[in-house]
Amino acid sequence: MTDNPHLIGWSHTRFGKLENPDVESLITEVAMAAVDDAGLAPDDVDAIYVGVFNNGFSRQSFESALVGVGHPELARVPAVRAENACATGSAALFGALDFIQAGRGRTALVIGAEKMTHVGADEVNDVLLGAAHRATEASAGSFAGVFGALATEYAARFGEHHDALARIAAKNHRNGLANPWAHMRRDLGFDFCATPSERNPVVAGPLLRTDCSMVSDGAAAVVVSSADVARTARRSVRVAGRGQASEPLPVARRRDPLFFDGARDAFARALADAGVTLDDLDLIETHDCFTQAELMEYEAFGLAEQGKGAALVDEGVTARDGRLPVNLSGGLKSKGHPIGATGVSQHVLAALQLVGEAGEMQLVAPGRAAVFNMGGAAVANYATVLEAVR
């Protein structure tokens, strides 16, 4: 095993309903841009890892080979596609990290992308429901239905928490104002997020539209390198620790459907691998596919006891000016959630913070960040700890 890998370059499209005709064009847009940002040439790239969920969004599969279509100079670089539901981007990244840390190469290009907005709402719901256990959960009708049921059960056991969910939504939309790549750059405010209306209807259970991440197009890319390559890069972020854990796909078969054991395990492993604690973190980018998910992740990470995550948002702990800001990028809620791109995007946004290049999103001199990305209802769980180098 070699020294821990580093992130040395990246690129990011805007998220939203984009004019890009397909996922191939999104991959093409970010691939060489990230290599150039890392100060490398095509011949320096030893491997390519591509994360695209697809599952019916496009008849064009074999996405790993699409990199070489847009950039013939990369067509002969060994390339592979990863897929792990909404954690697809992190699955691709972890493959690249393994490649570098095993000493198989010195640099790897990671790309996450998805084109979703060209598909009708019913078809999108069906495609995404493939990341749930259809045999036991298809009756939910959508992934919002799965999380709406979790929110209903959570309220029944721990008490009404509608206002906490609205505060999470409002926080993330407020943060998204500062993100130039965000799908929705609009401060919706607590009152709007808390109140059912024609513009903010009930979607599933207690979840309103503002509790649900958006269907988005977009792509992001990052260059992973060995420590020796990173020493000559203009800036680098060290992957100090990481963890991965899985949970049973059917929510009903878990120890406790209202606690994300897999998220807890992945996050704890990442902290232990980095040799740090929660108190050592300056920010977290986490997977708020639904506000209920972010709330339950607080509890899985150990920020609050089970059933008491609402206190964190009520007290402002996870706000931009709080003790541990969460989703300064706006999260999936404001930034958008192009499935394959999400995990890569989260790492790019955290890395930007650590090297002081986050623009209006920037915190004052953060030194360490955690990223959490999950597939399905916390089935595939990936966590990383990133540290500023320069």
Secondary structure, DSSP 8 states (H G I E B T S, - for coil): --S--EEEEEEE---BS-S--SHHHHHHHHHHHHHHHTT--GGG--EEEEE---TTS-S---HHHHHHHH-GGGTTS-EEEE--GGGHHHHHHHHHHHHHHTTS-SEEEEEEEE--TTS-HHHHHHHHHTTS-HHHHGGG-SHHHHHHHHHHHHHHHH---HHHHHHHHHHHHHHHTT-TT-S-----HHHHHHS--SSS-EEETTEEGGGB----BEEEEEEEE-HHHHTTSS--EEEEEEEEEE--SSGGGSS-TTS-HHHHHHHHHHHHHHT--GGG-SEEE---SBHHHHHHHHHHHTSS-TT-THHHHHTTTTSTTSSS-B-TT-HHHHH---HHHHHHHHHHHHHHHHTT--GGG--SS--EEEEEEEETTTTEEEEEEEEE--
